[in-house]
Amino acid sequence: MPTFPYKTRAPAKLNILLKVTGRRPDGYHELISVMVPIDLSDRLEMDVVPKGIKLNCEGYQVPADESNLVHRAIKAFLSQVSFNKGISIKLQKNIPVAAGLGGGSSDAAATLLALNKLWELGLALPELVQLASELGSDVPFFIYKGIALVEGRGEQITPLPSLPLTFFVLLVPPLLKIPGKTRRMYDNLSTAHYTRGQFVRRTLSSLKQGRLIDHCPMFNVFEEIAFAVIPGLNKYRKALEEAGAAKVYLTGSGPCLFALFSTEEEARKLFSRIKKQGLECYLASSLLR
């Protein structure tokens, strides 16, 4: 078995705020979001090799070809720098795929950060963020490794103070994957869904005071759309509520649902009840910067 000298983790994220303020001339949407990294993570192991790109994926099944964001991140890096060696990567996929948890984006960001260190290239943070923004709207967030306000197309990142340790119970519904789900969600947005970012200041004020549970306004513009577009999703929201979740939230464009708690004991009780129903669920906590 080959050994990999460089190892890193790529965390999942949850959206505790996700608003769309309008459509841009380039076809993308203007976002205002607050994202929190959590300790559910993929694992990447890397080694420099004489030449080429070798990617091996384990865990959740994802393509290991050039459509994989890790592969694309390497190509993006090589388009900007001159480097005459290759890279071998083993990717252990632990984050559910296409669930709204940002696993692929996090893998790409972790790859950019790792290559910068492994290849000793010394690219500055703004340069890494620029590369990240070319790969996807969520990728720049993961470059900063902490809770952040995300704006624009996803490229404008403002780090926020770390949350008090917060616990989350995630439920990934066993629903059929919807092709082009995220694009369909955006296509279903109308001008009625656009906002000027109402109560964003209240959300940021609560977070800066270390107040999330029961005090922080949380909102996801896709929630109404997701429950209409994704058949059967409401059944799993009810499952969380009936198991004891006071409030249930959607992350990203779904279908992953989550509830949050200030203590691990409370979270573990809900997690155990959902687990006993044979559903795919995770107990996670917020990551400090």
N, C-alpha and C positions, 0 to 999 in steps of 0.2 A: 504494500500500500504506500503510495507516495505521501510524503509529509509536506505541509505548507507552513513556511515560517511566519507568514503574516496572517493574522486573524482579526476580524472585526465583526461587529453586529450592526444590523440595519433595523431600527425600531419602526413599529407601526405608529399611526397617528389617529387621533380622534378630533373631529371638528366640534368645538363647543359653540362656535358661531360661524355661520356661512350665509352671506348675503350677496346678491348680485345687484349692482347699481345701474347697469346698462350694457348695451352691446357696443363693441369697438368697431371702428371702420375696417379693421383687419379680420372681422368675423368672430373674434374671441369676445369674451365677456369680462367686464370689470368686476372684480371680486373684493369683498371685505370678509376676511375669515380669521378666526383665532384657532390655531392648531396646537394640540398637546401631544408630545411623543410619549409612548407607553412602553412598558418592558416586554411586551410580546414582540419578538424580533426574529428576523432571518439572520443566518450566519454565513459569512463569506471567508473563505480561506484562499490565500493567493501566494503565488511564487513567480519570480521572474524566470523566463525561459529564453533560449536563444532566439526564437522568432515565433510569430503567429499568435493567434488568440484561441485558447482552449477553454470552453465553459462546460462544466458538468453540473447538472441540477438534480437535487434529491428532495424528497418530501412532496409537497404539493406539485403536481405536474404542470410545468411551464415549458415552453419551447426553449431550446438552448442555441437556437440559430440567431441570425442577425436581427430578428424581431424582438429579442429579449433586450430590455432596457440596459442591462449590464453590458451586453455586447455593444449597444449603441453608445453607451457612455465611454467605452474604450475607444471607439472610432472617433467620437467627438474630441477626445483628448488628443489622439494622434493627428487630427486635422490641425491642431494648434501648436503642437510641439514636435521637435525632431527627436526621435528615440529609435535606436536600432535594435531593440530587443523586444521579446513578446511577453505574454502573461498567461498563466494558467490559473483558473479560478474554479473552486468548488463552492456552489451555492446551495445551502440547506434552506429550503423554503418552509418556514413555519407559519408565516402570515397567510391567512386565507386569501385566495386570489379573487380579484374583481368584486371585492366586498365593500369598498369605500375606505379601506384602511391604509392605502398608500404604499403597499409593500413593494411594488415594482419601482416606484419613484424613490423610495428609501434605498433600495438596492443600488440604483443608479448613483445617488448621492454618495453612498458609502464607497462605491467604486472610484468615483472621482477623487475623494479624499485619500483613499488608500493609494491610488496610483501616484498622486502628488508626493506622497511620503516615500513609497517604495522606489519610485524612479528618481527621487531626490530632485524634483523639478522646481520647487519653491514658488509655485503660482500663488498669488495673493488671493484673499477671500473674494474680492470683487470679480476676479477672473474666473474663479470656480463657480460663482453664482451665475455669471454670464453663460458659461458652458451648460450649467444645470438648467437654465431657463430655456435653452434650445431643445432640451429633452422632454420637458413636460411641465405643466403648471405647478405641480406639487414638489418637484425635485429641489428647487432652491430652498424651500423650508428646511429640508433635512440637512442641508449644508451647515446650518446654524446650531443644530443639536440642542434645541430647547423650545419651550413654549414661545410662540411668536404671533404677532399680528401680520397677516399676509394680505397684500393689496395688489391692485393692478391686474395683470394676467397671472400673478403668482410670483413675480420677480422682485416685488418690493417687500422686504422683510424687516420688521422691527422687533427685535428680541424683547421679551417681557420678563418681569421677575418670576422666578420659579414658584410654582404652586406649592402649598402645603401638600404633603403626601396624600394623594387621593387614590381611591380604589375604584375599579371599574369591572362590571360584569358584562361581557360581550356575548351576544347571541348571533350566530351566523345561520340564517334560515336555510334549510335544505331545498332551495328553489333552483329551477333550471336557470343557467346563465343566459342572460339576454344579450345577444350580439349587439355591440355598439351601445351598451347601456348608458354610459356617460353622455355620449352625443345625443341619444334620445332624450335624456333628461333636460339637456340644454335646449334642444329643439322644442320642448314642451313649455319652455318659459315664455311668458308674454310680458308686455309692458306693465301689466298689473302686478307682476312679481318683483319688478324693480323697485328698489327703495333708495333713499338717500343715506342709508346707514343708521336709521333710527335706533336708539338705545345702545349704539356701539360704545359711546362714551360711558354709559352706565356699566356696561360689561367690563370695559377696561379699568374703570375706577374700582369695581369689585375685585378684579384680579390683582390690581396693585395693592389692595388692602389685604390680600391673601384670603379672599372670601369667594368660594365657588359653590359649595353645597348650600342650597336653599336661598342664596343671596344674589347669585350671578344670573342675569338674563341670558338664556340660551335660545338659539334660533337656527333653523336650517331651511333655506328657501326650497330645498328639494323634497322636504318631508311630505307636503301635500301631493306633489307630483308622483313621488315614489310609491305611495300607497295606492295610487290610481294606475300606474304603469306596471308595477311588479305584482303579478297575481299571487295572492296568498300571503302577502307580507303582513297584513293586519292580524292574521291568526297568531303570528309570533310576537307581535307587540302585546296582544292579549295574554299570551303565555307568560311573558315577563311580568305583566301587571298582576296576574292571578297568583304568580309565585311570590309576590311581595314587593315588586319595584314600585316606588311611589311615582316616578316619572320615567318615561322611556324616550330615548332620543335616537335619531338616525345620524350616522357619520357619513360625510361625503355624499355621494349619490346612492349609497346603500349597496346591498340590502342589510349590512350589518347594523344591528340595534345595540344600544348600551344603556346601562343605568350606572349611577355613580354614588359613592359612599365615602364618608369621612373615616370609617374604621374598616380594617380588614375583616373583623368578625362579622359585621353586617353584610359585607360583600360576599363572604364565604357561604353564608346561609342561603342567599339567593342563588349563588353558583351551584351549590349542592342540589337544590330543588330542581333547577333547570337540567343539570347533569343527569339526574335520576329519570328524566323524561326521555333520555336518549338523544338529546339535541347537542349540536356542536356549540360549545360555549367555552369561554376563557375567563380566567380571573387575572386581572392585570392592575398595574399601578402606574402613576405618573412618574416620569423621569426628571430628575433634577438636572439643571444645566451643568 
